[in-house]
């Protein structure tokens, strides 16, 4: 984590992900961390009950939004931009989340090897800074407010926000069954959408990424820059260095 200078605008990352912290730090972006406590399966289930099935890209953006709005409602986030992110993996038209268990990760890799899947990473940015230029969108539509249950009302509903999903294709190699089992038993893929980490032990099993590699790892600084611009902010204010959008 790279804390902001006393005179610098604040960015709050609504995630405990080490990979996302790594990317933002390497990009020179100053940020604080306030971890969201959103119940992800419950958010998705409620959305499906309310509006029908979600595409993988829609699910990623919904969860990113839920995380950002959860943290933006807290006093610690006041006066900051709050960034929520979430990744959802798609293979053969089927949505996959985190495997959590070794045997599930092994089964997932047996399906993925030799195939191309798509990693969708949702980004949602909530502006609590009272920036007069930030008037692009409102806090939350009634549907998400209902889903979250505790979404704020009153003045906090005037908070502006912007979202984007970055989708990248990942071509997997042909690891052996023994290599798959050994990788799953490290525990690394169990908390990762798609059961792999591009920057970790699965790197040797991935042949190519078509798209934004940083988004596959967890967050796209380019997407963050675009969202900031939509809300009337400039990423250079959070880094001291101008980043390409």
N, C-alpha and C positions, 0 to 999 in steps of 0.2 A: 504494500500500500504506500502511495506517495501522498502525504498530507498536503493540503493547500497552504500557501503562504497566508499570513494574517490579512494581507490586502488583496488576496486573490479570490475570485468567485469560487463557490464550492460545487463540486460534483460528488454525489453520493451513489455508490454502487450497491444495489439491493441484492447482493449475492455473496455467498460464502465461497464461490468457486476460485480455487487457486489459479486455474488457467486464465480466467477473466482478469484477475488481479495482475497476473504476469503480463498479459498483453497490454493493458492500460499503462502499467509501469514502464514497459519497454517503449511504448509510444510517447513517453514523457508527460503523460496526463496525470495531473494531481487529483486525488480523490480520497474520500473516506468510505468506509464500509458500514452499512447498517443492514443486517441480514433479514430478509423477509421470512415470515412464518406462515405464508399462505399454504393451505392444504391443496396441493396441485391436483390430485385425483378428484377431489370434491369439486374444484372449480371446473374441471373439464366435464365431469358428470352433470353438473348443474347447467352448463352451457348446452350440452347435448339435449338434456330434458327440455330446455327452454326453446331451443331453436333448431334442433336436428343435428345430424352428423357434422363434424368439423373436418376440413382438409388438414393435412399435416402442417402446412404453412399457417393456417388460421389458428391451430392449436398452439403453435410456438408463439405467435403474437399475443394470443389471449393470455397465456401464462406469463409472458414478459410484462404485459400490462398489469395483470393482477399483482405481481411482485412489486412493480414500481409504485402502484397506487397504495398498496399496503404500507410501504415504507414512507411514502410522501405524506401520509396522514399522521405521522409521528412528529412530536416536537423536535426531535434531533435532526429532522430533515428540513425544517423551515429555513427559507432563504437559500435553498440549494436547487440545483437540477438533480433529479433522481432518475437513475438509469436501471431499468429492469431488463433482464435477458433470459431467454430460455431456448433450448435446442430440442428439436424433434427429428428423429430419423425416419426416412421413408424408403422402403424396399419393395419393389413389385406392387406399388399401390397400397401397401399396408404400413400403418404407423407403428413405430416402436419407440418406447421410452427407455428408461434405465432398466437394465436386467436384474440388478440387486443380488442375484444368486449365481454361483459359479456355473451350475448346470444350464441355467438359462443363457448365460453368456456363451457357453460352448455351443449350444443349439443355434444361437444367433449367428455365430461366426461360421458354422457349417452352412448356413443359408447364404451368408454374405460373400464367401470366398469365390473369386472369379466373377462376381457380379458388380454392377454399378448401382449405388444407392444415392439418395439425396439427403443432405443434412440441412434442415431449415432452422435458422437462428433468428428468433424474434427479438427486436429491440424496441423498448418503449421508454420515452423520456418525458417526465412530468416536471413542469416549471413552477417552482414555489417562490421565485425571486421577485415577483411584482414588476417584472420587466414590461414597460408600456408597449414594447413592440411585439410582445408574445401574446397574440390574440388569435392563434390559428384554430384551436379546437378546444372543446370543453373537457372537463375532468373525466366524466364517464357517461356513457349512454345508460339509460335506465336498465337495460338488460344486464350489463356487467355490474351495476350497482346492486341489483337484486342478487346476482350470483355471489358477490363478495360478502353481502350481508352487512358488513360494517363500513361500507364506503361512506365517506363523510358527506355532510350536507352543509347548507349555508354558504359562507364565504369560500370554503375549500372547493366547492363545486365550480368556482370560477377559475381554478387552476387550468392552465393550458397544457397540452400534451401533443406529442407526435410519435408515430410508430412506423416501423419498417421491418419486413422480414427479408433476410438475405439467404438465398438458397444456392447451394453448391453441390456439384456431383462428385462422388468419391468412388474411384475404381479400386476394388480390392484385389490383392494377389491371391496366391494359392498356398496358404500355410498348411502344414500337415496337421493331422488330428492331434499329434503329440504337442506341436507348437501351440495350437489353439488351447489345449488343456493347460499347458504351462502358463500361458499368458493369462487365462481366466483365473488361475489359482494365485496370481500375484495380487488380485483384488482390484487392480487398477481400473478395469472396464466396468466394474459393477455399478458405479454411480454415474456412468456416462451414457448419454443418449447415443444409441448405435453401438454400444459396447466397445468403443475404441477411443483412444486419445491420439490425435495426430502428432502431438509433440512428445508422446511417451513410447511405451513398449510396443505399440501397434505400428509404429512408423515403418518397420521393415515389411509389414504385410499390406501396405497401401502403395499402389503403383502410381496413382495420379489423382490430383484434385483439380477439377475444372470449376473455377470460381474464386471465392474469397477464402484463402487459407485461414486467416485469423478468425473469420466468422465460424469456420468449422471447429476451430479450437474453443471458441466460446463467445467472442464479441468482435465486431468489426469497427475499428477506429474510424474508418471512412464513413460507415453508416452513422456513427455517433456524430461526426462532423456535419453530415447532411441534416440530421434531426435538430442539432443545435441551430443551424442556419435557418431552418423552418420556423424556429421559435424566437428568432431575433438575436441569437448569441453567436459567438465566434470561438471555435475551438482553441485558437491561439491564446484566448484569455485564461484558459485552463491549463496551458502548457508553457506559455512563453515562447513557443515556436509554432509557426503556422503549419498546419497539416493539410495535405491535399484532400479535398472532399471526395 
